[in-house]
Amino acid sequence: MSTVSPAYSVQYLSIEEAQKQAFPSARFVEVQPGRVWKAESGGRTVGFFVFDRVIGKHLFIDYAVALTPGGAVHSVEILQYRESYGGEIRSPSWLAQFVGKTSGSALKVNSDIRNIAGATLSSMHVAEGVKRVLAVYGSRLR
């Protein structure tokens, strides 16, 4: 049996690298194996780190959402992008749109999240993924 690998795949960050980028001075305590970590520094919780995956157009996009202790988005990072086009969703200005969003935010492309031409499905699916992370973990992890 052979495995077909995608024609284009870029690993931008490992989970550990993304954790350090989100909370540089924190140590991480696994809350849900392989998926959710609590970030602690100086004996207090400084945030949470959630790894998730959505479908772009055809292939998975691995991304991570760092949450504040209050449940708002601290940062979003694309860890691995496998599609051959649409990688613009990794743009810092596009990802910065998510900062401060909460479970009460719309998080809809062409509303409070800007669409990227040529990456419409990736944009929509990452926005939906962040909304799902906020709905599931935004208030539960406090």
C-alpha positions as CSV (number, residue, x, y, z in Angstrom):
1,M,0.0,0.0,0.0
2,S,1.4,3.4,-0.9
3,T,0.6,6.7,0.7
4,V,-0.1,9.7,-1.5
5,S,1.3,12.8,0.0
6,P,0.0,16.3,-0.8
7,A,1.7,18.1,-3.6
8,Y,2.4,21.1,-1.4
9,S,2.7,21.1,2.4
10,V,4.5,23.6,4.7
11,Q,5.1,23.0,8.4
12,Y,5.5,26.5,9.7
13,L,5.6,25.8,13.5
14,S,5.5,22.8,15.8
15,I,3.1,22.8,18.6
16,E,5.9,23.6,21.0
17,E,7.2,26.5,18.9
18,A,3.7,27.9,18.6
19,Q,3.3,27.6,22.4
20,K,6.5,29.5,23.0
21,Q,5.5,32.2,20.5
22,A,2.1,32.7,22.2
23,F,3.3,32.6,25.8
24,P,7.1,33.0,25.8
25,S,7.8,32.7,29.5
26,A,5.2,30.1,30.3
27,R,5.4,26.4,31.2
28,F,2.6,24.3,29.7
29,V,0.4,21.8,31.6
30,E,-1.5,19.4,29.3
31,V,-5.3,19.6,30.1
32,Q,-6.5,17.5,27.2
33,P,-3.9,15.2,25.7
34,G,-2.5,16.5,22.4
35,R,-5.1,19.3,22.2
36,V,-5.3,21.7,25.1
37,W,-2.6,23.1,27.4
38,K,-2.7,25.6,30.3
39,A,0.0,28.2,30.2
40,E,1.4,29.1,33.6
41,S,4.0,31.6,34.7
42,G,4.9,32.8,38.2
43,G,2.4,30.4,39.7
44,R,-0.6,31.7,37.9
45,T,-2.5,30.9,34.7
46,V,-1.6,33.3,31.9
47,G,-3.7,31.6,29.2
48,F,-4.6,28.4,27.3
49,F,-3.3,26.9,24.1
50,V,-5.6,24.9,21.9
51,F,-4.4,22.9,18.8
52,D,-7.1,22.2,16.2
53,R,-7.4,21.2,12.6
54,V,-9.9,22.2,9.8
55,I,-10.3,21.3,6.2
56,G,-9.1,24.0,3.8
57,K,-10.5,23.3,0.3
58,H,-9.3,19.6,0.2
59,L,-6.7,19.1,2.9
60,F,-6.2,19.8,6.6
61,I,-4.9,23.1,8.0
62,D,-3.3,22.7,11.4
63,Y,-3.7,25.8,13.5
64,A,-3.6,26.9,17.2
65,V,-5.6,29.4,19.2
66,A,-4.1,30.9,22.3
67,L,-6.7,32.2,24.7
68,T,-6.4,34.7,27.6
69,P,-7.4,33.5,31.1
70,G,-10.7,35.3,30.4
71,G,-11.5,33.3,27.3
72,A,-10.7,35.9,24.5
73,V,-8.3,35.1,21.6
74,H,-4.7,36.1,22.5
75,S,-3.4,34.9,19.1
76,V,-4.0,32.5,16.2
77,E,-1.2,30.7,14.3
78,I,-1.2,28.4,11.3
79,L,1.1,25.5,12.1
80,Q,0.8,23.5,8.9
81,Y,-0.8,24.3,5.5
82,R,-1.2,21.6,3.0
83,E,-3.1,23.2,0.1
84,S,-1.1,24.3,-3.0
85,Y,-2.6,27.8,-2.8
86,G,-4.3,30.0,-0.3
87,G,-1.4,30.1,2.2
88,E,-2.1,33.8,2.5
89,I,-4.2,33.0,5.6
90,R,-0.9,32.8,7.4
91,S,-0.5,36.6,6.9
92,P,0.1,38.4,10.3
93,S,-2.5,41.1,9.4
94,W,-5.2,38.5,8.6
95,L,-4.5,36.5,11.8
96,A,-4.5,39.7,13.9
97,Q,-8.2,40.1,13.2
98,F,-8.9,37.3,15.7
99,V,-7.2,39.0,18.6
100,G,-9.6,39.9,21.3
101,K,-12.5,38.0,19.8
102,T,-14.7,36.1,22.3
103,S,-17.4,33.4,22.1
104,G,-19.9,36.3,21.5
105,S,-18.1,37.5,18.4
106,A,-19.6,36.8,15.0
107,L,-16.3,35.5,13.4
108,K,-17.8,35.5,9.9
109,V,-15.9,36.0,6.8
110,N,-17.0,39.3,5.0
111,S,-18.4,40.5,8.3
112,D,-15.8,40.9,11.1
113,I,-13.2,38.7,9.4
114,R,-11.8,39.8,6.0
115,N,-11.9,37.4,3.1
116,I,-8.7,36.6,1.2
117,A,-9.4,36.2,-2.5
118,G,-8.2,32.8,-3.7
119,A,-8.4,31.5,-0.1
120,T,-12.1,31.9,0.5
121,L,-12.7,28.3,1.8
122,S,-9.5,28.4,4.0
123,S,-10.5,31.8,5.4
124,M,-14.0,30.6,6.2
125,H,-12.9,27.3,7.7
126,V,-10.2,28.8,9.9
127,A,-12.7,31.4,11.1
128,E,-15.3,28.7,11.8
129,G,-12.6,26.7,13.6
130,V,-11.6,29.6,15.9
131,K,-15.3,30.2,16.6
132,R,-15.7,26.5,17.5
133,V,-12.6,26.7,19.8
134,L,-14.1,29.8,21.5
135,A,-17.5,28.1,21.9
136,V,-16.0,24.9,23.4
137,Y,-13.1,26.3,25.5
138,G,-13.7,30.1,25.8
139,S,-15.7,29.9,29.0
140,R,-15.0,26.4,30.1
141,L,-11.3,26.8,30.8
142,R,-11.5,29.8,33.1
